């Protein structure tokens, strides 16, 4: 092959390496940012319920109004189911 083809191949390989490195670095930065934000929210949350509430608010931020309504209704149903299970478990403990 001619020298021009080798130079072109080398340039393409170098560009591919740079692009792969940038993407890898960007994902690591995002992961670090997510971990930092999660740690900050954990330290601000006063209780597990508050932590869950903060997480729910973050999720709802990027949703459409219809999706938010559906998600909130679903979360409310899940809370009611969990509360019912808790009441049943407490009732079972009260039995001799």
N, CA, C and O atoms as a CHARMM CRD file, in Angstrom:
* protein
*
  384
    1    1 UNK  N      0.83700  -1.18200   0.00000 PROA 1      0.00000
    2    1 UNK  CA     0.00000   0.00000   0.00000 PROA 1      0.00000
    3    1 UNK  C      0.88100   1.24500   0.00000 PROA 1      0.00000
    4    1 UNK  O      2.05800   1.22300   0.35900 PROA 1      0.00000
    5    2 UNK  N      0.25700   2.29800  -0.41300 PROA 2      0.00000
    6    2 UNK  CA     1.01800   3.54700  -0.46600 PROA 2      0.00000
    7    2 UNK  C      1.04800   4.20900   0.90700 PROA 2      0.00000
    8    2 UNK  O      0.27200   3.87600   1.80200 PROA 2      0.00000
    9    3 UNK  N      1.94500   5.13100   1.03700 PROA 3      0.00000
   10    3 UNK  CA     2.08600   5.84900   2.30400 PROA 3      0.00000
   11    3 UNK  C      0.82600   6.62700   2.66400 PROA 3      0.00000
   12    3 UNK  O      0.49100   6.74000   3.84300 PROA 3      0.00000
   13    4 UNK  N      0.13000   7.16000   1.68200 PROA 4      0.00000
   14    4 UNK  CA    -1.07900   7.94000   1.94700 PROA 4      0.00000
   15    4 UNK  C     -2.16300   7.07500   2.59500 PROA 4      0.00000
   16    4 UNK  O     -2.87500   7.53800   3.48700 PROA 4      0.00000
   17    5 UNK  N     -2.28700   5.84000   2.15500 PROA 5      0.00000
   18    5 UNK  CA    -3.29300   4.94200   2.73000 PROA 5      0.00000
   19    5 UNK  C     -2.93800   4.63300   4.18100 PROA 5      0.00000
   20    5 UNK  O     -3.81900   4.62700   5.04000 PROA 5      0.00000
   21    6 UNK  N     -1.66800   4.37600   4.46600 PROA 6      0.00000
   22    6 UNK  CA    -1.24400   4.10600   5.83400 PROA 6      0.00000
   23    6 UNK  C     -1.50000   5.30000   6.74700 PROA 6      0.00000
   24    6 UNK  O     -1.93400   5.14100   7.88800 PROA 6      0.00000
   25    7 UNK  N     -1.22900   6.48100   6.23900 PROA 7      0.00000
   26    7 UNK  CA    -1.47600   7.69600   7.02600 PROA 7      0.00000
   27    7 UNK  C     -2.96700   7.84600   7.30000 PROA 7      0.00000
   28    7 UNK  O     -3.35700   8.20200   8.41200 PROA 7      0.00000
   29    8 UNK  N     -3.80400   7.57900   6.30000 PROA 8      0.00000
   30    8 UNK  CA    -5.24800   7.66400   6.46600 PROA 8      0.00000
   31    8 UNK  C     -5.74100   6.64500   7.49300 PROA 8      0.00000
   32    8 UNK  O     -6.55900   6.98000   8.35000 PROA 8      0.00000
   33    9 UNK  N     -5.25800   5.42200   7.41900 PROA 9      0.00000
   34    9 UNK  CA    -5.64900   4.38100   8.37700 PROA 9      0.00000
   35    9 UNK  C     -5.22600   4.78400   9.78900 PROA 9      0.00000
   36    9 UNK  O     -5.99800   4.63300  10.73500 PROA 9      0.00000
   37   10 UNK  N     -4.01400   5.29100   9.93100 PROA 10     0.00000
   38   10 UNK  CA    -3.52800   5.72000  11.24100 PROA 10     0.00000
   39   10 UNK  C     -4.38900   6.85800  11.78800 PROA 10     0.00000
   40   10 UNK  O     -4.71700   6.87100  12.97400 PROA 10     0.00000
   41   11 UNK  N     -4.75200   7.79800  10.94100 PROA 11     0.00000
   42   11 UNK  CA    -5.58800   8.92300  11.37600 PROA 11     0.00000
   43   11 UNK  C     -6.96200   8.43800  11.83300 PROA 11     0.00000
   44   11 UNK  O     -7.47700   8.90500  12.85000 PROA 11     0.00000
   45   12 UNK  N     -7.55400   7.51400  11.09800 PROA 12     0.00000
   46   12 UNK  CA    -8.85800   6.97000  11.47000 PROA 12     0.00000
   47   12 UNK  C     -8.76800   6.23500  12.81100 PROA 12     0.00000
   48   12 UNK  O     -9.65300   6.37800  13.65500 PROA 12     0.00000
   49   13 UNK  N     -7.72700   5.46500  13.00600 PROA 13     0.00000
   50   13 UNK  CA    -7.54700   4.73700  14.26400 PROA 13     0.00000
   51   13 UNK  C     -7.38000   5.71700  15.42800 PROA 13     0.00000
   52   13 UNK  O     -7.96500   5.51800  16.49300 PROA 13     0.00000
   53   14 UNK  N     -6.59700   6.75600  15.23300 PROA 14     0.00000
   54   14 UNK  CA    -6.38100   7.75000  16.28600 PROA 14     0.00000
   55   14 UNK  C     -7.69200   8.44600  16.64000 PROA 14     0.00000
   56   14 UNK  O     -7.98400   8.64000  17.82000 PROA 14     0.00000
   57   15 UNK  N     -8.47800   8.81900  15.65000 PROA 15     0.00000
   58   15 UNK  CA    -9.76200   9.46900  15.89200 PROA 15     0.00000
   59   15 UNK  C    -10.69800   8.52000  16.64600 PROA 15     0.00000
   60   15 UNK  O    -11.39500   8.94100  17.57000 PROA 15     0.00000
   61   16 UNK  N    -10.71500   7.25600  16.25900 PROA 16     0.00000
   62   16 UNK  CA   -11.57000   6.27600  16.93600 PROA 16     0.00000
   63   16 UNK  C    -11.16600   6.12300  18.40300 PROA 16     0.00000
   64   16 UNK  O    -12.02700   6.01800  19.27600 PROA 16     0.00000
   65   17 UNK  N     -9.87300   6.11200  18.67200 PROA 17     0.00000
   66   17 UNK  CA    -9.38500   6.00100  20.04900 PROA 17     0.00000
   67   17 UNK  C     -9.79300   7.22800  20.85900 PROA 17     0.00000
   68   17 UNK  O    -10.22200   7.10500  22.00600 PROA 17     0.00000
   69   18 UNK  N     -9.66000   8.40400  20.26400 PROA 18     0.00000
   70   18 UNK  CA   -10.03600   9.64400  20.95900 PROA 18     0.00000
   71   18 UNK  C    -11.53000   9.64500  21.27900 PROA 18     0.00000
   72   18 UNK  O    -11.92400   9.99500  22.39100 PROA 18     0.00000
   73   19 UNK  N    -12.35700   9.25600  20.31600 PROA 19     0.00000
   74   19 UNK  CA   -13.80600   9.22400  20.53300 PROA 19     0.00000
   75   19 UNK  C    -14.15400   8.22600  21.63800 PROA 19     0.00000
   76   19 UNK  O    -14.96700   8.53400  22.50900 PROA 19     0.00000
   77   20 UNK  N    -13.56000   7.05300  21.61300 PROA 20     0.00000
   78   20 UNK  CA   -13.83100   6.04200  22.64200 PROA 20     0.00000
   79   20 UNK  C    -13.39600   6.54100  24.02100 PROA 20     0.00000
   80   20 UNK  O    -14.10200   6.32600  25.00600 PROA 20     0.00000
   81   21 UNK  N    -12.26600   7.19000  24.09400 PROA 21     0.00000
   82   21 UNK  CA   -11.77700   7.72200  25.36900 PROA 21     0.00000
   83   21 UNK  C    -12.72500   8.79400  25.90800 PROA 21     0.00000
   84   21 UNK  O    -13.05000   8.79500  27.09600 PROA 21     0.00000
   85   22 UNK  N    -13.16700   9.70300  25.04000 PROA 22     0.00000
   86   22 UNK  CA   -14.06900  10.76800  25.47200 PROA 22     0.00000
   87   22 UNK  C    -15.38700  10.20200  26.00200 PROA 22     0.00000
   88   22 UNK  O    -15.89900  10.65900  27.02400 PROA 22     0.00000
   89   23 UNK  N    -15.92700   9.21600  25.31000 PROA 23     0.00000
   90   23 UNK  CA   -17.18300   8.60000  25.76500 PROA 23     0.00000
   91   23 UNK  C    -16.99700   7.90100  27.10700 PROA 23     0.00000
   92   23 UNK  O    -17.85400   7.99300  27.98700 PROA 23     0.00000
   93   24 UNK  N    -15.88600   7.21000  27.25700 PROA 24     0.00000
   94   24 UNK  CA   -15.60500   6.53200  28.51700 PROA 24     0.00000
   95   24 UNK  C    -15.47500   7.54300  29.64800 PROA 24     0.00000
   96   24 UNK  O    -16.02500   7.34600  30.73200 PROA 24     0.00000
   97   25 UNK  N    -14.76300   8.60200  29.40000 PROA 25     0.00000
   98   25 UNK  CA   -14.56800   9.64600  30.40800 PROA 25     0.00000
   99   25 UNK  C    -15.89600  10.31400  30.76100 PROA 25     0.00000
  100   25 UNK  O    -16.16300  10.59600  31.92900 PROA 25     0.00000
  101   26 UNK  N    -16.72000  10.56200  29.75800 PROA 26     0.00000
  102   26 UNK  CA   -18.00700  11.20600  29.99400 PROA 26     0.00000
  103   26 UNK  C    -18.90300  10.32400  30.85900 PROA 26     0.00000
  104   26 UNK  O    -19.57300  10.82500  31.76200 PROA 26     0.00000
  105   27 UNK  N    -18.92400   9.01200  30.59200 PROA 27     0.00000
  106   27 UNK  CA   -19.76400   8.12500  31.40300 PROA 27     0.00000
  107   27 UNK  C    -19.24100   8.04000  32.83000 PROA 27     0.00000
  108   27 UNK  O    -20.03900   7.94100  33.76300 PROA 27     0.00000
  109   28 UNK  N    -17.92500   8.07600  33.03000 PROA 28     0.00000
  110   28 UNK  CA   -17.36700   8.04500  34.38400 PROA 28     0.00000
  111   28 UNK  C    -17.72700   9.31800  35.14300 PROA 28     0.00000
  112   28 UNK  O    -18.04000   9.27100  36.33300 PROA 28     0.00000
  113   29 UNK  N    -17.68100  10.45300  34.45200 PROA 29     0.00000
  114   29 UNK  CA   -18.05500  11.71600  35.08900 PROA 29     0.00000
  115   29 UNK  C    -19.52500  11.66700  35.50300 PROA 29     0.00000
  116   29 UNK  O    -19.87700  12.10100  36.60000 PROA 29     0.00000
  117   30 UNK  N    -20.37900  11.14200  34.63000 PROA 30     0.00000
  118   30 UNK  CA   -21.81000  11.04600  34.93900 PROA 30     0.00000
  119   30 UNK  C    -22.04400  10.12600  36.13300 PROA 30     0.00000
  120   30 UNK  O    -22.85300  10.43600  37.00800 PROA 30     0.00000
  121   31 UNK  N    -21.34200   8.99800  36.17100 PROA 31     0.00000
  122   31 UNK  CA   -21.48900   8.07300  37.29600 PROA 31     0.00000
  123   31 UNK  C    -21.05800   8.73200  38.60400 PROA 31     0.00000
  124   31 UNK  O    -21.71800   8.57900  39.63200 PROA 31     0.00000
  125   32 UNK  N    -19.95000   9.46400  38.55800 PROA 32     0.00000
  126   32 UNK  CA   -19.46600  10.15200  39.74900 PROA 32     0.00000
  127   32 UNK  C    -20.47900  11.19500  40.20200 PROA 32     0.00000
  128   32 UNK  O    -20.75300  11.32100  41.39500 PROA 32     0.00000
  129   33 UNK  N    -21.03300  11.94200  39.25400 PROA 33     0.00000
  130   33 UNK  CA   -22.02400  12.96000  39.57800 PROA 33     0.00000
  131   33 UNK  C    -23.26800  12.31500  40.19900 PROA 33     0.00000
  132   33 UNK  O    -23.80900  12.82400  41.18100 PROA 33     0.00000
  133   34 UNK  N    -23.71500  11.20000  39.62700 PROA 34     0.00000
  134   34 UNK  CA   -24.88200  10.50600  40.17700 PROA 34     0.00000
  135   34 UNK  C    -24.62100  10.01600  41.59500 PROA 34     0.00000
  136   34 UNK  O    -25.48000  10.14900  42.46600 PROA 34     0.00000
  137   35 UNK  N    -23.43700   9.44700  41.83100 PROA 35     0.00000
  138   35 UNK  CA   -23.10100   8.96600  43.16400 PROA 35     0.00000
  139   35 UNK  C    -23.04800  10.11800  44.16500 PROA 35     0.00000
  140   35 UNK  O    -23.52800   9.99300  45.29200 PROA 35     0.00000
  141   36 UNK  N    -22.46300  11.23800  43.74700 PROA 36     0.00000
  142   36 UNK  CA   -22.36000  12.39400  44.63300 PROA 36     0.00000
  143   36 UNK  C    -23.74300  12.93600  44.97100 PROA 36     0.00000
  144   36 UNK  O    -24.02300  13.25100  46.12700 PROA 36     0.00000
  145   37 UNK  N    -24.60600  13.04300  43.96600 PROA 37     0.00000
  146   37 UNK  CA   -25.96000  13.55000  44.20400 PROA 37     0.00000
  147   37 UNK  C    -26.72700  12.59300  45.11100 PROA 37     0.00000
  148   37 UNK  O    -27.46100  13.02600  45.99900 PROA 37     0.00000
  149   38 UNK  N    -26.55600  11.30100  44.88500 PROA 38     0.00000
  150   38 UNK  CA   -27.22600  10.31700  45.72600 PROA 38     0.00000
  151   38 UNK  C    -26.77600  10.42000  47.16600 PROA 38     0.00000
  152   38 UNK  O    -27.59300  10.33500  48.08200 PROA 38     0.00000
  153   39 UNK  N    -25.48000  10.60300  47.37300 PROA 39     0.00000
  154   39 UNK  CA   -24.95300  10.72800  48.73500 PROA 39     0.00000
  155   39 UNK  C    -25.47400  11.99500  49.40000 PROA 39     0.00000
  156   39 UNK  O    -25.79900  11.98500  50.58700 PROA 39     0.00000
  157   40 UNK  N    -25.55500  13.08500  48.64000 PROA 40     0.00000
  158   40 UNK  CA   -26.06900  14.33700  49.20400 PROA 40     0.00000
  159   40 UNK  C    -27.53000  14.17400  49.60800 PROA 40     0.00000
  160   40 UNK  O    -27.94100  14.64200  50.67000 PROA 40     0.00000
  161   41 UNK  N    -28.30500  13.51600  48.76800 PROA 41     0.00000
  162   41 UNK  CA   -29.71500  13.33300  49.08200 PROA 41     0.00000
  163   41 UNK  C    -29.89700  12.41800  50.28400 PROA 41     0.00000
  164   41 UNK  O    -30.78700  12.63400  51.10600 PROA 41     0.00000
  165   42 UNK  N    -29.05800  11.40200  50.38600 PROA 42     0.00000
  166   42 UNK  CA   -29.14900  10.51800  51.54700 PROA 42     0.00000
  167   42 UNK  C    -28.86000  11.28200  52.83300 PROA 42     0.00000
  168   42 UNK  O    -29.50800  11.06300  53.85700 PROA 42     0.00000
  169   43 UNK  N    -27.88900  12.17100  52.76800 PROA 43     0.00000
  170   43 UNK  CA   -27.55400  12.91300  53.97600 PROA 43     0.00000
  171   43 UNK  C    -28.64600  13.92100  54.32100 PROA 43     0.00000
  172   43 UNK  O    -28.81900  14.26000  55.49200 PROA 43     0.00000
  173   44 UNK  N    -29.38400  14.40500  53.32400 PROA 44     0.00000
  174   44 UNK  CA   -30.45600  15.36000  53.59100 PROA 44     0.00000
  175   44 UNK  C    -31.73600  14.67100  54.05600 PROA 44     0.00000
  176   44 UNK  O    -32.53100  15.25700  54.79100 PROA 44     0.00000
  177   45 UNK  N    -31.92600  13.44900  53.63400 PROA 45     0.00000
  178   45 UNK  CA   -33.15600  12.74100  53.99500 PROA 45     0.00000
  179   45 UNK  C    -33.13900  12.43000  55.48900 PROA 45     0.00000
  180   45 UNK  O    -32.15400  11.92200  56.02400 PROA 45     0.00000
  181   46 UNK  N    -34.23800  12.74200  56.13700 PROA 46     0.00000
  182   46 UNK  CA   -34.33800  12.51400  57.56900 PROA 46     0.00000
  183   46 UNK  C    -34.83900  11.10800  57.88700 PROA 46     0.00000
  184   46 UNK  O    -34.63100  10.60000  58.98900 PROA 46     0.00000
  185   47 UNK  N    -35.50300  10.48200  56.90500 PROA 47     0.00000
  186   47 UNK  CA   -36.06100   9.15100  57.13800 PROA 47     0.00000
  187   47 UNK  C    -36.10600   8.40300  55.81000 PROA 47     0.00000
  188   47 UNK  O    -35.96800   9.01300  54.75000 PROA 47     0.00000
  189   48 UNK  N    -36.29800   7.09000  55.86000 PROA 48     0.00000
  190   48 UNK  CA   -36.42000   6.32300  54.61300 PROA 48     0.00000
  191   48 UNK  C    -37.58400   6.80500  53.75100 PROA 48     0.00000
  192   48 UNK  O    -37.48700   6.81800  52.52400 PROA 48     0.00000
  193   49 UNK  N    -38.68300   7.20000  54.39200 PROA 49     0.00000
  194   49 UNK  CA   -39.82100   7.70500  53.62400 PROA 49     0.00000
  195   49 UNK  C    -39.46300   8.97500  52.87600 PROA 49     0.00000
  196   49 UNK  O    -39.87500   9.16200  51.73200 PROA 49     0.00000
  197   50 UNK  N    -38.69800   9.84700  53.51700 PROA 50     0.00000
  198   50 UNK  CA   -38.28400  11.09200  52.86400 PROA 50     0.00000
  199   50 UNK  C    -37.33200  10.79400  51.71300 PROA 50     0.00000
  200   50 UNK  O    -37.39200  11.44600  50.67100 PROA 50     0.00000
  201   51 UNK  N    -36.45800   9.81600  51.89700 PROA 51     0.00000
  202   51 UNK  CA   -35.53700   9.43000  50.83500 PROA 51     0.00000
  203   51 UNK  C    -36.31100   8.91200  49.62200 PROA 51     0.00000
  204   51 UNK  O    -35.99300   9.25700  48.48500 PROA 51     0.00000
  205   52 UNK  N    -37.31700   8.09400  49.86600 PROA 52     0.00000
  206   52 UNK  CA   -38.14500   7.57000  48.78200 PROA 52     0.00000
  207   52 UNK  C    -38.88600   8.70800  48.09900 PROA 52     0.00000
  208   52 UNK  O    -39.00100   8.72900  46.87300 PROA 52     0.00000
  209   53 UNK  N    -39.38500   9.64700  48.87800 PROA 53     0.00000
  210   53 UNK  CA   -40.09800  10.79100  48.32900 PROA 53     0.00000
  211   53 UNK  C    -39.19000  11.60900  47.42000 PROA 53     0.00000
  212   53 UNK  O    -39.61000  12.03300  46.34300 PROA 53     0.00000
  213   54 UNK  N    -37.94700  11.83500  47.84300 PROA 54     0.00000
  214   54 UNK  CA   -36.99800  12.58400  47.01600 PROA 54     0.00000
  215   54 UNK  C    -36.71600  11.84800  45.71100 PROA 54     0.00000
  216   54 UNK  O    -36.62700  12.46400  44.64900 PROA 54     0.00000
  217   55 UNK  N    -36.57700  10.53200  45.79800 PROA 55     0.00000
  218   55 UNK  CA   -36.32300   9.73800  44.60400 PROA 55     0.00000
  219   55 UNK  C    -37.50200   9.82100  43.63900 PROA 55     0.00000
  220   55 UNK  O    -37.31300   9.93800  42.42800 PROA 55     0.00000
  221   56 UNK  N    -38.71200   9.75900  44.17600 PROA 56     0.00000
  222   56 UNK  CA   -39.91100   9.84900  43.35400 PROA 56     0.00000
  223   56 UNK  C    -39.98400  11.20700  42.65000 PROA 56     0.00000
  224   56 UNK  O    -40.33400  11.28300  41.47300 PROA 56     0.00000
  225   57 UNK  N    -39.65500  12.26800  43.37200 PROA 57     0.00000
  226   57 UNK  CA   -39.67600  13.60200  42.77700 PROA 57     0.00000
  227   57 UNK  C    -38.69300  13.69600  41.62200 PROA 57     0.00000
  228   57 UNK  O    -39.01700  14.27800  40.58600 PROA 57     0.00000
  229   58 UNK  N    -37.49300  13.13500  41.77700 PROA 58     0.00000
  230   58 UNK  CA   -36.49600  13.15900  40.68700 PROA 58     0.00000
  231   58 UNK  C    -37.01200  12.43300  39.46400 PROA 58     0.00000
  232   58 UNK  O    -36.83900  12.90500  38.34000 PROA 58     0.00000
  233   59 UNK  N    -37.64600  11.28500  39.67100 PROA 59     0.00000
  234   59 UNK  CA   -38.15600  10.51000  38.54500 PROA 59     0.00000
  235   59 UNK  C    -39.26800  11.24600  37.81800 PROA 59     0.00000
  236   59 UNK  O    -39.34700  11.20200  36.59000 PROA 59     0.00000
  237   60 UNK  N    -40.13300  11.92700  38.57600 PROA 60     0.00000
  238   60 UNK  CA   -41.28000  12.60200  37.98200 PROA 60     0.00000
  239   60 UNK  C    -40.87500  13.84600  37.19100 PROA 60     0.00000
  240   60 UNK  O    -41.63800  14.31000  36.34400 PROA 60     0.00000
  241   61 UNK  N    -39.70800  14.38100  37.45000 PROA 61     0.00000
  242   61 UNK  CA   -39.29200  15.62700  36.82300 PROA 61     0.00000
  243   61 UNK  C    -39.29700  15.55200  35.30100 PROA 61     0.00000
  244   61 UNK  O    -39.72500  16.50800  34.65500 PROA 61     0.00000
  245   62 UNK  N    -38.84100  14.46200  34.70700 PROA 62     0.00000
  246   62 UNK  CA   -38.73000  14.36900  33.26200 PROA 62     0.00000
  247   62 UNK  C    -39.93000  13.75500  32.56700 PROA 62     0.00000
  248   62 UNK  O    -39.85900  13.47200  31.37100 PROA 62     0.00000
  249   63 UNK  N    -41.02600  13.54100  33.27100 PROA 63     0.00000
  250   63 UNK  CA   -42.18300  12.85300  32.68500 PROA 63     0.00000
  251   63 UNK  C    -43.24900  13.84100  32.20500 PROA 63     0.00000
  252   63 UNK  O    -43.32300  14.98200  32.66000 PROA 63     0.00000
  253   64 UNK  N    -44.07100  13.36100  31.27000 PROA 64     0.00000
  254   64 UNK  CA   -45.21200  14.15700  30.83800 PROA 64     0.00000
  255   64 UNK  C    -46.25400  14.16700  31.96200 PROA 64     0.00000
  256   64 UNK  O    -46.17500  13.36600  32.89300 PROA 64     0.00000
  257   65 UNK  N    -47.21700  15.06700  31.87100 PROA 65     0.00000
  258   65 UNK  CA   -48.24500  15.17600  32.91000 PROA 65     0.00000
  259   65 UNK  C    -49.02200  13.87500  33.04600 PROA 65     0.00000
  260   65 UNK  O    -49.30700  13.42600  34.15600 PROA 65     0.00000
  261   66 UNK  N    -49.36200  13.27500  31.91300 PROA 66     0.00000
  262   66 UNK  CA   -50.11000  12.01400  31.94200 PROA 66     0.00000
  263   66 UNK  C    -49.30200  10.90900  32.61400 PROA 66     0.00000
  264   66 UNK  O    -49.82500  10.14400  33.42600 PROA 66     0.00000
  265   67 UNK  N    -48.01700  10.83900  32.26100 PROA 67     0.00000
  266   67 UNK  CA   -47.15500   9.83300  32.88300 PROA 67     0.00000
  267   67 UNK  C    -46.98800  10.09200  34.37900 PROA 67     0.00000
  268   67 UNK  O    -46.94900   9.15200  35.17400 PROA 67     0.00000
  269   68 UNK  N    -46.89000  11.36300  34.76000 PROA 68     0.00000
  270   68 UNK  CA   -46.76200  11.69600  36.17600 PROA 68     0.00000
  271   68 UNK  C    -48.00100  11.25700  36.95000 PROA 68     0.00000
  272   68 UNK  O    -47.89400  10.68800  38.03600 PROA 68     0.00000
  273   69 UNK  N    -49.18300  11.52800  36.38200 PROA 69     0.00000
  274   69 UNK  CA   -50.42500  11.12300  37.04800 PROA 69     0.00000
  275   69 UNK  C    -50.47600   9.61700  37.23100 PROA 69     0.00000
  276   69 UNK  O    -50.82300   9.12000  38.30200 PROA 69     0.00000
  277   70 UNK  N    -50.12400   8.89100  36.16300 PROA 70     0.00000
  278   70 UNK  CA   -50.14700   7.42500  36.23100 PROA 70     0.00000
  279   70 UNK  C    -49.13800   6.93400  37.26900 PROA 70     0.00000
  280   70 UNK  O    -49.44700   6.05800  38.07600 PROA 70     0.00000
  281   71 UNK  N    -47.94100   7.49800  37.24500 PROA 71     0.00000
  282   71 UNK  CA   -46.88400   7.07300  38.16900 PROA 71     0.00000
  283   71 UNK  C    -47.28500   7.35500  39.61900 PROA 71     0.00000
  284   71 UNK  O    -47.07600   6.51600  40.49500 PROA 71     0.00000
  285   72 UNK  N    -47.85400   8.52200  39.86800 PROA 72     0.00000
  286   72 UNK  CA   -48.25900   8.85000  41.23000 PROA 72     0.00000
  287   72 UNK  C    -49.37100   7.92200  41.72300 PROA 72     0.00000
  288   72 UNK  O    -49.37100   7.51400  42.88400 PROA 72     0.00000
  289   73 UNK  N    -50.32000   7.58900  40.83800 PROA 73     0.00000
  290   73 UNK  CA   -51.38500   6.66000  41.21500 PROA 73     0.00000
  291   73 UNK  C    -50.80000   5.27800  41.51200 PROA 73     0.00000
  292   73 UNK  O    -51.21100   4.61100  42.46200 PROA 73     0.00000
  293   74 UNK  N    -49.85100   4.86400  40.70200 PROA 74     0.00000
  294   74 UNK  CA   -49.20800   3.57200  40.91000 PROA 74     0.00000
  295   74 UNK  C    -48.44900   3.54800  42.23800 PROA 74     0.00000
  296   74 UNK  O    -48.52700   2.57300  42.98400 PROA 74     0.00000
  297   75 UNK  N    -47.72700   4.60700  42.52200 PROA 75     0.00000
  298   75 UNK  CA   -46.98600   4.67700  43.77800 PROA 75     0.00000
  299   75 UNK  C    -47.93400   4.68100  44.97300 PROA 75     0.00000
  300   75 UNK  O    -47.64800   4.06700  46.00000 PROA 75     0.00000
  301   76 UNK  N    -49.05900   5.37100  44.83600 PROA 76     0.00000
  302   76 UNK  CA   -50.03700   5.39300  45.92600 PROA 76     0.00000
  303   76 UNK  C    -50.60000   3.99700  46.16800 PROA 76     0.00000
  304   76 UNK  O    -50.76200   3.58200  47.31600 PROA 76     0.00000
  305   77 UNK  N    -50.90200   3.26700  45.08200 PROA 77     0.00000
  306   77 UNK  CA   -51.38800   1.88800  45.24100 PROA 77     0.00000
  307   77 UNK  C    -50.34600   1.03200  45.93800 PROA 77     0.00000
  308   77 UNK  O    -50.67800   0.23900  46.81900 PROA 77     0.00000
  309   78 UNK  N    -49.08600   1.18800  45.54500 PROA 78     0.00000
  310   78 UNK  CA   -48.02100   0.40500  46.16700 PROA 78     0.00000
  311   78 UNK  C    -47.88000   0.73500  47.64700 PROA 78     0.00000
  312   78 UNK  O    -47.66400  -0.16000  48.46500 PROA 78     0.00000
  313   79 UNK  N    -48.00100   2.01900  47.99800 PROA 79     0.00000
  314   79 UNK  CA   -47.93900   2.40100  49.41200 PROA 79     0.00000
  315   79 UNK  C    -49.08700   1.77700  50.19600 PROA 79     0.00000
  316   79 UNK  O    -48.89300   1.27900  51.30500 PROA 79     0.00000
  317   80 UNK  N    -50.29000   1.80800  49.61000 PROA 80     0.00000
  318   80 UNK  CA   -51.45400   1.23000  50.28700 PROA 80     0.00000
  319   80 UNK  C    -51.27400  -0.26900  50.48700 PROA 80     0.00000
  320   80 UNK  O    -51.61800  -0.80100  51.54300 PROA 80     0.00000
  321   81 UNK  N    -50.73800  -0.95000  49.48500 PROA 81     0.00000
  322   81 UNK  CA   -50.48600  -2.39500  49.60600 PROA 81     0.00000
  323   81 UNK  C    -49.46600  -2.64300  50.71000 PROA 81     0.00000
  324   81 UNK  O    -49.63800  -3.54800  51.52700 PROA 81     0.00000
  325   82 UNK  N    -48.39700  -1.83600  50.73500 PROA 82     0.00000
  326   82 UNK  CA   -47.36600  -1.99800  51.75900 PROA 82     0.00000
  327   82 UNK  C    -47.93600  -1.72600  53.14600 PROA 82     0.00000
  328   82 UNK  O    -47.63100  -2.44600  54.09700 PROA 82     0.00000
  329   83 UNK  N    -48.75800  -0.69300  53.26300 PROA 83     0.00000
  330   83 UNK  CA   -49.38000  -0.38500  54.56000 PROA 83     0.00000
  331   83 UNK  C    -50.28000  -1.52600  55.00900 PROA 83     0.00000
  332   83 UNK  O    -50.28800  -1.88000  56.18800 PROA 83     0.00000
  333   84 UNK  N    -51.03500  -2.10400  54.08600 PROA 84     0.00000
  334   84 UNK  CA   -51.92200  -3.22600  54.42000 PROA 84     0.00000
  335   84 UNK  C    -51.10700  -4.42300  54.89900 PROA 84     0.00000
  336   84 UNK  O    -51.48300  -5.08600  55.86600 PROA 84     0.00000
  337   85 UNK  N    -49.99700  -4.70000  54.22700 PROA 85     0.00000
  338   85 UNK  CA   -49.14000  -5.81300  54.65200 PROA 85     0.00000
  339   85 UNK  C    -48.56700  -5.56200  56.04300 PROA 85     0.00000
  340   85 UNK  O    -48.45900  -6.47800  56.85800 PROA 85     0.00000
  341   86 UNK  N    -48.20400  -4.31300  56.29900 PROA 86     0.00000
  342   86 UNK  CA   -47.67000  -3.96900  57.61500 PROA 86     0.00000
  343   86 UNK  C    -48.72900  -4.17700  58.69000 PROA 86     0.00000
  344   86 UNK  O    -48.44600  -4.73300  59.75100 PROA 86     0.00000
  345   87 UNK  N    -49.95800  -3.72500  58.40900 PROA 87     0.00000
  346   87 UNK  CA   -51.05200  -3.90600  59.37700 PROA 87     0.00000
  347   87 UNK  C    -51.32500  -5.39100  59.61200 PROA 87     0.00000
  348   87 UNK  O    -51.55700  -5.80700  60.74700 PROA 87     0.00000
  349   88 UNK  N    -51.29700  -6.19400  58.54000 PROA 88     0.00000
  350   88 UNK  CA   -51.52900  -7.62800  58.68600 PROA 88     0.00000
  351   88 UNK  C    -50.43000  -8.26900  59.52600 PROA 88     0.00000
  352   88 UNK  O    -50.70500  -9.12200  60.37000 PROA 88     0.00000
  353   89 UNK  N    -49.18600  -7.85700  59.29400 PROA 89     0.00000
  354   89 UNK  CA   -48.07100  -8.41400  60.05100 PROA 89     0.00000
  355   89 UNK  C    -48.18700  -8.02300  61.52500 PROA 89     0.00000
  356   89 UNK  O    -47.91200  -8.83600  62.40700 PROA 89     0.00000
  357   90 UNK  N    -48.58800  -6.80000  61.78800 PROA 90     0.00000
  358   90 UNK  CA   -48.74700  -6.36100  63.17200 PROA 90     0.00000
  359   90 UNK  C    -49.91000  -7.10100  63.82500 PROA 90     0.00000
  360   90 UNK  O    -49.84400  -7.44600  65.00400 PROA 90     0.00000
  361   91 UNK  N    -50.96700  -7.34300  63.06800 PROA 91     0.00000
  362   91 UNK  CA   -52.11000  -8.09700  63.59400 PROA 91     0.00000
  363   91 UNK  C    -51.71800  -9.52100  63.91900 PROA 91     0.00000
  364   91 UNK  O    -52.18700 -10.07500  64.91400 PROA 91     0.00000
  365   92 UNK  N    -50.86700 -10.13100  63.10500 PROA 92     0.00000
  366   92 UNK  CA   -50.42300 -11.50100  63.34900 PROA 92     0.00000
  367   92 UNK  C    -49.54100 -11.57100  64.59800 PROA 92     0.00000
  368   92 UNK  O    -49.54000 -12.57700  65.30900 PROA 92     0.00000
  369   93 UNK  N    -48.80100 -10.51100  64.85600 PROA 93     0.00000
  370   93 UNK  CA   -47.94500 -10.49300  66.05900 PROA 93     0.00000
  371   93 UNK  C    -48.78800 -10.38100  67.31500 PROA 93     0.00000
  372   93 UNK  O    -48.38700 -10.86200  68.37500 PROA 93     0.00000
  373   94 UNK  N    -49.94900  -9.75400  67.21300 PROA 94     0.00000
  374   94 UNK  CA   -50.81600  -9.56800  68.38300 PROA 94     0.00000
  375   94 UNK  C    -51.49400 -10.87700  68.80000 PROA 94     0.00000
  376   94 UNK  O    -51.89600 -11.02300  69.95400 PROA 94     0.00000
  377   95 UNK  N    -51.62200 -11.82400  67.87400 PROA 95     0.00000
  378   95 UNK  CA   -52.25900 -13.10000  68.19600 PROA 95     0.00000
  379   95 UNK  C    -51.35500 -13.94200  69.07700 PROA 95     0.00000
  380   95 UNK  O    -50.13300 -13.88900  68.93900 PROA 95     0.00000
  381   96 UNK  N    -51.95000 -14.73600  70.00100 PROA 96     0.00000
  382   96 UNK  CA   -51.12300 -15.56100  70.90000 PROA 96     0.00000
  383   96 UNK  C    -50.42800 -16.69200  70.19800 PROA 96     0.00000
  384   96 UNK  O    -49.70400 -17.46000  70.83200 PROA 96     0.00000
